[in-house]
Amino acid sequence: MAMINTLRKRMGKIVVGFVAFSMFAFILTDLLQSNSALLGGNDQTVAEIAGSKISYQEFQAELDQLTYTFAINNNGRNPSTQELQSIREQAWNSLILNNAYSKQYEALGLSVTNEEVVDMVQGNNIDPQIIQFFSDPNTGEFSRESVIQFLQSLSSAPPAQRASWLSFETRLRPNRLVKKYENLFEKTNYITSQEAKSFYESSNSNATVDYLYVPFFSVADSVVKVTDAELKSFLSANSKDYQKEESRSLQYVSIPIVPSPQDSAFVLDEIKALKNGLANAQNDSTYAVINSDGNNPFQSISDPTQIPAGLQTIGSVVEAGTITDPVLQGSAYRINKLTSITTGDEFFVKARHILVKVDDTSASAKAEGKKKAQDILNRLRRGEDFAELAAVNSDDKSNANNGGDLGWFGENGNFVQPFKDAVFAHEGTGLLRQPVETSFGYHVIKIDEPKTNRVYKVASITKDLFASDQTMNEIYRQADLLSVESTNAAKLSENAKIAGFDVKTASNLSKNDTRVGVLSEARNIVSWLYRDADVDDVSEVFELDANYVVAAMTSKQEKGTANLSQVKNEVSTKVLNNKKADYIIAKIQEAGTDDFDAIKTSYGTKARTGQADLSLGSSSFPNIGFAPEAVGVAFSLEEGEKTAAFKITNGVIMLSSTAKNTPDVLDDYSSYTTQVQGKRQARKSVIANFPLSFSPVFVSSRIDNTIKEFAEIEDKRYKFF
C-alpha cells in the first residue's frame, strides 16, 4: 500500500514533466521548421492587388475596424457567422478600393481635401446621404440647420455615437474620389457623327430575302461521329471561349447526427419525471421556466381555441390542475398543465360577419346598402347558411371565403368602435337583430361563442431530443470508418452505397465559398479543398450542420482554359454541329441546283423554305431564331444575288435577296447621338458597399471590371479564412 502511494506521488511529477517536455518539443519543432510563422517563414500574404501585397495583419486591421463599426451601430452586438462573412467581404472590397483605385487617383492627381469633406457635410455640395439623413420624412425637405445642430451636439454625445459619426465621415472621402474618377470618363464619353449615322442606318435599314434552311436536328447524332481527340483539338483552338476561374468539385457523404431510440426514451423518462414535479410544484410558472427547453413556458390565454390540445374537450375546457401526457411534437417532447382559470379585465368574443360596403356617404347609397344588408339578415333568419351567403355577398374579401369568420377578438382589438360596441353589448350567441353601421358600410353579425373574460393560465415544459455522447460516437465511428476505408473518390462512392448512405456532389466551388451543396456554413470543407487536398483525396471527418461529412475531391480547375470534362457537353455539341454542317452542305451540293424548292425536294421534309423581312439592327431571323450571321450576310447582298449554303447557329442556310431598303441621308443626326449616348450610359453597381457605416461607394460596372482586370488581383484569403 505504501508503494502504491509513493508511485501515485511520483507519477504526478512524472506526468507533469512529460507534458511540459512534450509542449517544449512541439514549440521547438515549430520554431525550427522552415515555414514557421514565428520565424517569418509563413507567407502572410492575403492578396496581391495592383502590385501591392496585402498582409494578413492589414486585412485583419480593416476587418477589425468594420466589425467595431458594426458593433457601434448594433448596440454593441457582435456579428453572427453570416454577418461576419459579409463584413469580411466588405473588408476585401475596401482593400480593392484602397489599392487598385488609389493608383489611378495618384496618376490623375485626384484627391479629396479636408475642406471638401466639410463641404459635403454642411457646405454647398452636400453628400446625398447627408441629405437623406437630415430631411423631413413628411416633406422631404433638407434642413442644413439640423446638420449643424447635430454636429454641435456631438461633443456631449455618447462615445459610441461619436465613433459612429467619425466612421461615417471617413467613408465619405472614397465615395467622392470614385465619383470624381467616374466623372472624368463620363465627360469624355463623346459620340461621333459617324457613330450616330451608323446607329440610324442600322435602326432603319430592312431587307427581304428568300431562304432555304436545314436545321442541325435534321441529322441524327449517329450519322456523324466525334472522337475525344477532336474535342480536345476544338477546345485548344477555341480556348479563349472557355476560360474558367479556379474551382474545385467534390462528392460527399453527409451522415446526420440524430438521436437514437435510446436517446428518445431517455428524454421521455426525463419529461415523465418533470410531469410529476409539475403536478406538485409550488409555483408552476417558475418550475416551467427552469425546466423547459422551449419558448413561452408560461402563458395567459384569452382565446380558448389557443389552449393546447389535451386541455380541452369538445365544447369545454378541462379542470384546472390537469396535466397532459407527454406528446412528441417535431423533435421535442411536451407536456402542458392548465394551472388556473381566472377572470381578466378584457372580454373576448368569437364572431363572424358579412360586410356590405357603401361607396359614398349619400343618403341614397346608404339606404341601398342598408336594404341589402337587411335582406341578407332576413335570409339568414329563414335558415340559409351564413358561410355560403358570406362567400357570395361579403365585401370583406379577407375572410369571405372563410365563412366571414373573424375568430376570437377582444374589446381592445383593432375593429372600429361601433362594431365592437354592438358585438360586446350582445348577450349569448346568434344573429344581431339589426345590421350595424360603421365607416366601412353595414355589417351583418353572428356571435358564434358568447363573450367571456376568462383567462387560462397554461404551463408548458418542452424537452428537446438530443444525440447522446454514445450516439454521436457511434455515428462518428461510421463516418470515420468510411473515411479510412475509402482510398479515392470512387471507393468513397462504393463504400457509401454499401453502407446505405447517399452520395451528393458539389461542382465549381470557388476558393471563398461557404456553402457546399445543401450544407451551409461549410467553409472548413472548402478550405480543405484548396489548402490540403488533391484530386481523389478523401477527407477526414468534418462536423457541421448537425452532420458528420466525408468528402472526396473529384476535379480541380485551375484558372485558365476549362478542363474538357467540365465543358464536354458544350464542346461535343459544337463539334457535332460543325460535322453536321459539312454533311448538310454536301447533300445540298449533291442536288446540283441553286433552286431552293428543288433542293428542298431533294433533301427531304426537314428542309424549309420561306421569305423573311429583316432589320439590320436585329440579330433574329424570323422562323429560325438567333442568326446574326444570316442577317449580316443578307444585307451584304445585292437584289437578286444568291449565296451558297453556309453554317449559322442552329443549322445551314441559303439566301436570295429580293429587296433591300436603306434610309435617306439626314442633315442632322443629333437625336440619334442622344440615343447612342443613353445606350452607353453604364449601369451602376456597388463595388465597395459599407452598409455597416451607411456609406456605399458606387461606380460604373465597366470601369470597375476594367480596373480589377488591370489590377491583376490574386486572392489568397482561402489560406486564412
C-alpha positions in Angstrom: 0.0 0.0 0.0 2.9 2.3 0.8 4.4 1.5 -2.5 1.2 2.5 -4.3 1.0 5.8 -2.5 4.7 6.5 -3.4 4.0 5.7 -7.1 1.0 8.0 -7.1 3.0 10.9 -5.8 5.9 10.3 -8.2 3.7 9.6 -11.2 2.1 13.0 -10.7 5.5 14.6 -11.1 6.4 12.3 -14.0 3.2 13.2 -15.9 3.7 16.9 -15.4 7.3 16.6 -16.5 6.3 14.6 -19.6 3.6 17.1 -20.6 6.0 20.0 -20.1 8.6 18.3 -22.3 6.1 17.5 -25.0 4.9 21.1 -25.2 8.5 22.4 -25.3 9.3 19.8 -28.1 6.3 20.9 -30.0 7.1 24.6 -29.8 10.8 24.0 -30.6 9.9 21.9 -33.6 7.6 24.6 -34.9 10.3 27.2 -34.4 12.9 25.1 -36.3 10.6 24.4 -39.3 11.3 26.5 -42.3 7.7 27.5 -42.7 7.2 28.6 -39.1 5.1 31.8 -38.8 7.1 32.7 -35.6 10.3 32.9 -37.7 8.6 34.7 -40.5 8.7 31.7 -42.8 5.0 31.5 -43.4 3.6 33.6 -46.3 1.3 36.0 -44.6 0.0 37.5 -47.8 -3.7 37.6 -48.1 -3.8 39.1 -51.6 -1.9 40.9 -54.3 -3.7 43.9 -55.7 -2.2 46.2 -58.4 1.3 45.0 -57.5 0.8 45.6 -53.7 1.0 42.7 -51.3 -1.8 42.8 -48.7 -0.7 41.1 -45.4 -2.9 39.1 -43.1 -2.4 41.8 -40.5 -3.5 44.6 -42.9 -6.6 42.6 -43.8 -7.4 41.8 -40.2 -7.0 45.5 -39.2 -9.6 46.5 -41.8 -11.8 43.7 -40.7 -11.5 44.7 -37.0 -12.5 48.3 -37.9 -15.6 47.2 -39.8 -16.5 44.8 -37.0 -16.1 47.6 -34.5 -18.3 49.8 -36.6 -20.9 47.0 -36.8 -21.0 46.7 -33.0 -21.4 50.5 -32.7 -24.4 50.6 -35.0 -26.0 47.5 -33.4 -26.0 48.4 -29.7 -22.7 46.6 -29.0 -23.9 43.3 -30.6 -21.2 41.0 -32.1 -21.9 39.9 -35.7 -23.3 36.5 -36.4 -21.4 34.0 -38.5 -23.2 35.0 -41.6 -22.8 38.7 -40.8 -19.1 38.2 -40.2 -18.8 36.7 -43.6 -20.4 39.8 -45.1 -18.1 42.0 -43.1 -15.1 40.1 -44.5 -16.4 40.8 -48.0 -16.7 44.5 -47.1 -13.1 44.5 -45.9 -12.0 42.8 -49.1 -13.8 45.4 -51.2 -12.3 48.2 -49.1 -8.8 46.9 -49.8 -9.5 46.8 -53.6 -10.7 50.3 -53.4 -7.7 51.5 -51.5 -5.1 49.7 -53.7 -6.5 49.2 -57.2 -8.2 52.6 -57.4 -5.6 54.6 -55.4 -3.0 54.1 -58.2 -5.5 55.6 -60.7 -6.1 58.6 -58.4 -2.4 59.2 -57.9 -1.8 59.1 -61.7 -4.5 61.6 -62.3 -3.8 63.8 -59.3 -7.2 63.2 -57.8 -7.7 63.9 -54.1 -10.4 65.0 -51.6 -9.3 67.7 -49.2 -10.5 68.3 -45.7 -12.3 71.4 -46.9 -14.2 69.2 -49.4 -15.3 66.9 -46.6 -16.7 69.8 -44.7 -18.4 71.0 -47.8 -20.0 67.6 -48.2 -21.4 67.7 -44.7 -22.5 71.2 -44.3 -21.5 73.3 -47.3 -22.8 73.9 -50.8 -22.3 70.4 -52.1 -24.0 68.2 -49.5 -23.5 64.5 -49.9 -26.7 62.7 -50.9 -26.6 60.5 -47.8 -26.4 63.6 -45.5 -29.4 65.0 -47.3 -31.2 61.7 -46.8 -30.4 61.6 -43.0 -31.4 65.2 -42.3 -34.5 65.6 -44.4 -38.0 65.9 -43.0 -39.6 62.4 -43.6 -43.0 64.1 -44.3 -42.0 66.9 -46.6 -38.6 65.5 -47.9 -37.1 69.0 -47.3 -33.4 69.1 -46.3 -32.5 71.0 -43.2 -29.0 72.4 -43.0 -29.7 73.7 -39.5 -30.4 70.2 -38.3 -26.9 69.1 -39.5 -25.2 71.9 -37.7 -27.2 71.3 -34.5 -26.3 67.6 -34.7 -22.6 68.4 -35.2 -22.7 70.8 -32.2 -24.3 68.1 -30.0 -21.6 65.5 -30.8 -19.2 66.8 -28.2 -21.6 65.8 -25.5 -22.9 62.6 -27.3 -22.0 59.1 -26.0 -18.6 57.8 -27.3 -20.3 55.2 -29.5 -22.3 57.8 -31.3 -19.2 60.0 -31.8 -17.3 57.0 -33.1 -20.1 56.0 -35.5 -20.2 59.5 -37.0 -16.4 59.6 -37.4 -16.5 56.3 -39.2 -19.3 57.6 -41.5 -17.3 60.8 -42.3 -14.2 58.7 -43.1 -16.2 56.8 -45.7 -17.4 60.0 -47.4 -13.9 60.5 -48.9 -13.6 57.4 -51.0 -17.2 57.9 -52.2 -16.3 61.4 -53.6 -13.0 60.1 -55.1 -14.8 57.4 -57.0 -17.3 59.9 -58.2 -14.6 62.3 -59.5 -12.9 59.4 -61.2 -16.1 58.3 -62.9 -17.0 61.8 -64.0 -13.7 62.0 -65.9 -14.9 59.1 -68.0 -18.5 60.4 -68.4 -17.3 63.8 -69.6 -15.1 62.2 -72.3 -17.9 59.9 -73.5 -18.2 61.5 -76.9 -20.3 60.2 -79.8 -19.1 61.0 -83.3 -21.5 61.9 -86.1 -20.5 58.7 -87.9 -21.5 56.6 -84.9 -24.8 58.3 -84.8 -25.3 57.8 -88.5 -24.4 54.1 -88.3 -27.0 53.7 -85.5 -29.6 55.5 -87.6 -28.9 53.3 -90.6 -28.9 50.0 -88.6 -32.2 51.0 -87.0 -34.0 51.9 -90.2 -32.5 49.5 -92.8 -34.5 46.5 -93.8 -34.3 43.7 -96.4 -36.5 40.9 -97.8 -34.9 37.6 -98.6 -36.0 34.1 -99.8 -34.2 31.3 -97.9 -33.6 27.6 -97.6 -32.9 26.4 -94.1 -31.9 23.0 -92.8 -31.7 22.6 -89.0 -29.0 20.6 -87.4 -31.6 18.4 -85.7 -32.5 17.0 -89.2 -29.3 15.0 -88.9 -29.2 12.2 -86.3 -26.2 12.2 -84.0 -25.4 8.7 -85.0 -24.7 9.9 -88.6 -21.6 11.8 -87.5 -19.0 10.5 -85.0 -16.9 12.6 -82.7 -13.7 11.5 -81.0 -12.0 12.7 -77.8 -9.1 13.8 -79.9 -11.4 16.1 -82.0 -12.9 17.5 -78.8 -9.5 18.3 -77.4 -8.4 19.9 -80.6 -11.5 22.1 -80.8 -11.1 23.2 -77.2 -7.5 24.0 -77.8 -8.3 26.0 -80.9 -11.1 27.9 -79.2 -9.6 28.2 -75.7 -10.4 31.9 -75.4 -14.1 31.0 -75.4 -13.7 28.5 -72.5 -11.9 30.4 -69.8 -12.7 29.5 -66.3 -11.9 30.8 -62.8 -10.1 28.5 -60.4 -12.6 26.0 -58.9 -12.9 22.6 -57.2 -15.5 19.9 -57.4 -16.3 17.1 -54.9 -18.6 14.4 -53.8 -19.5 14.0 -50.2 -21.4 11.8 -47.8 -23.4 13.5 -45.1 -24.4 11.4 -42.1 -27.0 13.2 -39.9 -26.4 13.3 -36.1 -29.8 12.2 -34.9 -31.0 10.9 -31.6 -31.2 7.1 -31.2 -34.3 5.3 -29.9 -32.5 5.0 -26.6 -31.9 8.8 -26.6 -35.6 9.4 -27.2 -36.5 7.0 -24.4 -34.2 8.9 -22.0 -35.9 12.2 -22.8 -39.3 10.6 -22.4 -38.3 9.3 -19.0 -37.0 12.8 -18.1 -40.2 14.6 -19.1 -42.3 12.0 -17.2 -40.4 12.8 -14.1 -40.9 16.5 -14.8 -44.6 15.8 -15.1 -44.7 14.5 -11.6 -42.7 17.6 -10.5 -45.1 20.0 -12.2 -48.0 18.3 -10.6 -46.6 19.1 -7.2 -44.8 22.4 -7.9 -45.5 25.3 -5.6 -45.1 27.7 -8.5 -46.0 26.3 -11.9 -44.5 29.3 -13.9 -41.2 29.1 -12.1 -40.9 25.3 -12.5 -41.8 25.5 -16.2 -39.3 28.3 -16.9 -36.5 26.5 -15.1 -37.1 23.1 -16.8 -38.3 23.9 -20.3 -36.2 24.0 -23.4 -38.9 25.8 -25.4 -40.2 29.3 -25.7 -43.2 30.6 -23.8 -43.2 28.1 -20.9 -46.0 30.0 -19.1 -48.9 31.7 -21.0 -52.1 33.6 -20.2 -54.6 32.6 -22.9 -57.8 34.5 -23.6 -58.7 32.7 -26.8 -60.0 29.3 -25.9 -59.0 27.9 -29.3 -55.4 28.5 -28.5 -55.4 26.3 -25.4 -53.1 23.3 -26.1 -54.6 20.0 -27.2 -55.3 17.8 -24.3 -56.5 20.6 -22.1 -59.8 21.0 -23.9 -62.6 18.7 -24.9 -65.4 19.3 -27.3 -67.1 22.5 -26.2 -65.4 22.8 -22.9 -62.1 23.1 -21.1 -60.7 20.6 -18.6 -60.4 21.3 -14.9 -57.6 23.4 -13.5 -54.6 21.3 -12.5 -54.9 18.9 -15.4 -51.6 17.8 -17.0 -51.3 16.2 -20.4 -49.3 13.1 -21.1 -46.0 13.7 -22.9 -46.5 14.2 -26.7 -43.8 14.2 -29.3 -44.0 17.4 -31.3 -41.4 17.6 -34.0 -38.1 17.0 -32.3 -39.2 17.5 -28.7 -41.5 16.0 -26.0 -44.0 18.4 -24.5 -46.4 18.4 -21.5 -49.0 21.1 -20.7 -50.7 22.0 -17.4 -53.8 24.1 -17.0 -52.7 25.9 -13.9 -55.7 28.1 -13.3 -58.8 29.7 -14.9 -59.1 33.4 -13.8 -61.1 36.4 -14.7 -59.4 39.1 -16.8 -60.1 42.8 -17.4 -60.9 42.3 -21.1 -63.8 40.4 -22.6 -63.3 38.3 -25.7 -65.9 37.0 -28.2 -65.9 34.8 -31.3 -68.0 36.2 -34.2 -68.4 36.3 -38.0 -69.8 39.0 -40.3 -70.9 39.9 -43.8 -69.9 43.4 -44.9 -72.0 45.4 -47.4 -69.8 48.4 -48.4 -71.3 51.8 -49.2 -69.4 53.6 -52.0 -70.3 57.1 -50.9 -72.0 58.9 -48.0 -75.1 60.0 -49.8 -78.4 59.1 -48.3 -79.5 57.0 -51.3 -76.3 55.0 -51.2 -76.6 54.4 -47.5 -80.2 53.4 -47.9 -79.4 51.0 -50.7 -76.5 49.4 -48.6 -78.7 49.1 -45.5 -81.5 47.4 -47.5 -79.1 44.9 -49.0 -77.7 44.1 -45.5 -81.3 43.7 -44.1 -82.2 41.4 -47.0 -79.2 39.2 -46.1 -80.2 39.2 -42.4 -83.7 38.1 -43.4 -82.4 35.2 -45.5 -80.3 34.1 -42.5 -83.3 34.2 -40.2 -85.1 31.9 -42.7 -82.3 29.3 -42.3 -79.9 30.0 -45.1 -76.2 29.1 -44.5 -74.1 32.0 -43.1 -70.9 30.8 -44.8 -72.4 30.5 -48.2 -74.0 34.0 -48.0 -70.7 35.4 -46.8 -68.8 33.9 -49.7 -71.2 35.4 -52.3 -72.2 38.7 -50.7 -69.4 39.9 -48.3 -67.3 42.8 -49.4 -64.7 41.9 -46.8 -62.6 39.7 -49.1 -60.1 38.9 -46.3 -62.5 36.4 -44.8 -65.4 36.0 -47.2 -64.1 32.6 -48.3 -63.8 31.6 -44.6 -67.4 32.0 -43.9 -66.9 35.5 -42.7 -65.2 34.1 -39.6 -63.3 36.8 -37.5 -62.1 34.3 -34.8 -61.8 35.4 -31.2 -61.1 39.1 -30.6 -61.1 41.4 -27.6 -62.6 44.7 -26.6 -59.3 46.3 -27.2 -58.9 44.8 -30.6 -58.4 46.7 -33.9 -62.0 46.7 -35.0 -63.8 50.1 -35.3 -65.7 51.1 -32.2 -69.3 50.9 -33.5 -68.7 47.3 -34.5 -67.2 46.4 -31.1 -69.9 48.2 -29.2 -72.6 46.2 -30.9 -70.8 42.9 -30.6 -70.0 43.2 -26.9 -73.4 44.6 -26.0 -74.9 41.3 -27.2 -75.6 38.6 -24.7 -75.2 34.9 -25.7 -74.9 33.7 -29.3 -76.8 34.1 -32.6 -77.5 36.9 -35.0 -77.6 40.6 -34.0 -81.1 42.0 -34.5 -80.1 44.7 -36.9 -77.2 45.4 -39.4 -74.5 47.5 -37.7 -73.4 50.7 -39.5 -69.7 51.7 -39.4 -67.4 53.8 -41.7 -67.0 50.7 -43.9 -70.6 50.1 -44.5 -73.2 47.8 -43.0 -72.3 44.6 -41.1 -74.5 41.5 -40.6 -73.0 39.9 -37.5 -73.4 36.5 -35.9 -71.9 35.6 -32.5 -70.5 32.0 -32.5 -69.2 32.0 -28.9 -70.5 34.3 -26.2 -68.3 36.9 -24.7 -66.1 35.8 -21.9 -63.3 37.3 -19.7 -61.9 34.0 -18.7 -58.1 33.8 -18.8 -56.4 30.4 -18.9 -53.0 30.1 -17.3 -51.0 27.3 -19.0 -47.6 26.0 -18.0 -45.7 24.1 -20.7 -42.5 22.1 -20.5 -40.6 21.1 -23.7 -37.6 18.8 -23.7 -35.6 18.7 -26.9 -34.4 15.3 -28.2 -30.7 15.2 -28.5 -28.0 12.8 -29.5 -26.1 11.4 -26.5 -22.3 11.1 -26.5 -22.7 7.4 -27.1 -24.9 8.0 -30.1 -22.5 10.7 -31.5 -19.6 8.4 -31.0 -21.3 5.6 -32.9 -22.3 7.9 -35.8 -18.7 9.3 -35.9 -17.3 5.8 -35.9 -19.4 5.0 -39.1 -18.1 8.2 -40.7 -14.5 7.7 -39.7 -14.6 4.1 -40.9 -16.0 5.4 -44.3 -13.1 7.8 -44.5 -10.4 5.4 -43.5 -11.6 2.6 -45.9 -12.0 4.9 -48.9 -8.8 5.5 -50.7 -10.2 7.6 -53.5 -13.4 9.2 -54.7 -14.7 6.0 -56.5 -14.1 3.9 -53.4 -15.9 6.5 -51.2 -18.9 6.3 -53.5 -18.8 2.5 -53.5 -18.4 2.2 -49.7 -21.2 4.8 -49.1 -23.7 2.9 -51.2 -22.8 -0.4 -49.4 -23.4 1.3 -46.0 -26.7 2.8 -47.3 -25.6 6.4 -47.4 -26.4 8.9 -50.2 -23.6 10.4 -52.2 -24.0 14.0 -53.2 -22.0 16.2 -55.5 -21.0 19.9 -55.5 -19.3 21.4 -58.5 -17.3 24.6 -59.3 -16.7 25.7 -55.8 -14.6 28.9 -55.6 -12.0 29.4 -53.0 -14.1 31.8 -50.9 -17.4 29.8 -51.0 -19.0 29.0 -47.7 -21.7 26.6 -48.9 -21.2 23.1 -50.3 -24.3 21.6 -51.9 -27.0 21.5 -49.3 -24.5 22.1 -46.5 -24.4 25.7 -45.2 -21.5 27.0 -43.1 -19.2 24.5 -44.8 -16.2 26.8 -45.0 -13.9 24.2 -43.5 -14.6 21.8 -46.3 -13.8 24.4 -49.0 -10.6 25.3 -47.1 -9.6 21.7 -47.1 -10.1 21.5 -50.9 -7.8 24.5 -51.5 -5.2 24.1 -48.8 -4.6 20.4 -48.4 -6.5 18.2 -51.0 -5.7 17.0 -54.4 -7.9 15.1 -56.9 -9.1 11.8 -55.5 -8.1 12.7 -51.9 -10.6 11.6 -49.3 -11.0 13.9 -46.3 -11.1 13.2 -42.6 -14.5 13.6 -40.9 -16.0 17.1 -40.8 -18.6 18.0 -38.2 -21.1 20.7 -39.4 -24.8 21.4 -39.6 -25.5 18.5 -37.2 -23.9 16.2 -39.7 -20.7 14.2 -40.0 -19.3 14.7 -43.5 -16.7 12.8 -45.5 -15.7 14.4 -48.8 -13.5 13.5 -51.8 -12.2 15.9 -54.4 -13.3 14.8 -57.9 -11.7 17.5 -60.1 -9.6 20.6 -59.9 -10.0 23.5 -62.3 -7.0 25.9 -62.4 -7.6 29.5 -63.7 -7.4 29.4 -67.5 -8.8 27.0 -70.1 -11.5 24.8 -68.8 -10.9 21.1 -68.4 -12.6 19.1 -71.1 -14.6 17.2 -68.6 -16.3 20.4 -67.4 -17.3 21.6 -70.9 -17.6 18.3 -72.7 -21.3 18.5 -73.5 -21.0 22.0 -74.9 -17.9 21.2 -76.9 -19.4 18.0 -78.2 -22.4 19.9 -79.4 -20.2 22.4 -81.2 -18.1 19.7 -82.9 -21.1 17.7 -83.8 -22.8 20.7 -85.4 -19.7 21.5 -87.4 -19.7 18.0 -88.8 -23.5 18.2 -89.4 -23.0 21.4 -91.3 -20.4 19.8 -93.6 -22.8 16.8 -94.1 -25.8 19.1 -94.9 -23.8 21.3 -97.2 -22.5 18.2 -99.1 -26.1 16.9 -99.5 -27.3 20.4 -100.8 -24.4 20.4 -103.3 -25.4 16.9 -104.5 -28.7 18.4 -105.7 -26.8 20.2 -108.4 -29.0 23.2 -108.4 -29.5 26.6 -106.7 -33.3 26.4 -106.8 -34.5 26.4 -103.2 -37.7 24.4 -103.9 -35.7 21.8 -105.9 -33.1 21.5 -103.1 -35.9 21.1 -100.5 -37.5 18.3 -102.6 -34.1 16.6 -102.9 -33.1 16.9 -99.3 -36.3 15.9 -97.7 -39.1 17.2 -95.4 -36.9 18.6 -92.7 -35.6 21.3 -95.1 -37.6 24.5 -95.0 -38.1 27.4 -97.5 -39.7 30.7 -97.0 -39.4 34.5 -97.1 -38.3 36.8 -94.3 -38.3 40.5 -93.6 -35.2 41.5 -91.8 -34.0 44.5 -89.8 -30.3 45.4 -89.8 -30.5 46.2 -86.1 -31.8 42.8 -85.2 -29.9 39.5 -84.7 -33.1 37.4 -85.0 -34.2 35.7 -88.2 -38.0 35.1 -88.5 -39.0 31.4 -88.0 -35.4 30.4 -87.4 -34.3 32.3 -84.3 -31.0 33.8 -83.3 -29.0 34.0 -86.5 -26.9 37.2 -86.6 -24.6 35.7 -89.3 -27.6 35.3 -91.7 -28.8 38.8 -91.0 -25.4 40.2 -91.7 -25.0 38.3 -95.0 -28.5 39.3 -96.1 -27.6 43.0 -96.0 -24.4 42.4 -97.9 -26.3 41.0 -100.9 -27.4 43.0 -103.9 -31.0 42.4 -105.1 -31.3 39.1 -107.0 -28.0 37.8 -105.6 -27.8 34.3 -104.0 -25.5 32.7 -101.5 -24.1 29.2 -101.3 -25.1 27.2 -98.3 -23.4 28.3 -95.1 -23.4 27.4 -91.4 -25.3 29.5 -88.9 -26.0 29.0 -85.2 -28.7 26.3 -85.5 -28.3 24.9 -89.0 -27.4 25.6 -92.6 -29.0 28.4 -94.7 -29.0 29.7 -98.3 -30.2 33.3 -99.0 -31.5 35.1 -102.1 -32.0 38.9 -101.8 -35.3 40.1 -103.2 -35.4 43.7 -101.8 -33.2 46.0 -99.7 -34.1 49.4 -98.4 -31.8 51.9 -96.8 -33.0 55.1 -95.1 -32.5 58.6 -96.6 -29.5 60.6 -95.6 -30.3 63.1 -92.8 -28.9 66.6 -92.4 -28.8 66.2 -88.6 -28.2 63.1 -86.5 -28.3 64.8 -83.1 -31.3 62.8 -81.9 -29.5 59.6 -82.7 -26.4 60.9 -80.9 -28.5 61.2 -77.8 -29.8 57.6 -78.2 -26.3 56.2 -78.6 -25.2 58.2 -75.5 -28.0 56.7 -73.5 -27.1 53.2 -74.6 -23.5 53.8 -73.5 -24.5 55.0 -70.0 -23.0 52.4 -67.8 -25.2 50.6 -65.3 -24.3 51.5 -61.7 -23.0 48.8 -59.4 -21.8 48.8 -55.8 -18.1 48.0 -55.7 -17.4 48.8 -52.1 -20.6 48.9 -50.1 -20.3 49.8 -46.4 -23.8 49.3 -45.1 -22.3 48.9 -41.6 -21.3 52.5 -41.7 -24.1 53.7 -44.0 -21.7 54.8 -46.8 -21.9 52.9 -50.1 -19.4 53.6 -52.8 -20.8 53.4 -56.4 -19.0 53.2 -59.7 -20.0 52.0 -63.2 -19.5 48.3 -63.7 -17.5 48.8 -66.8 -14.9 50.9 -65.0 -14.8 48.6 -62.0 -14.3 45.5 -64.1 -11.6 47.1 -66.1 -9.7 48.4 -63.1 -9.9 45.0 -61.4 -8.7 43.3 -64.6 -5.6 45.6 -64.8 -5.0 45.2 -61.1 -4.3 41.5 -61.6 -5.9 40.6 -58.3 -4.6 37.4 -56.7 -7.0 36.3 -53.9 -5.4 34.2 -51.2 -7.9 34.7 -48.5 -8.8 31.0 -48.5 -5.5 30.3 -46.8 -6.6 32.2 -43.7 -10.4 32.2 -43.6 
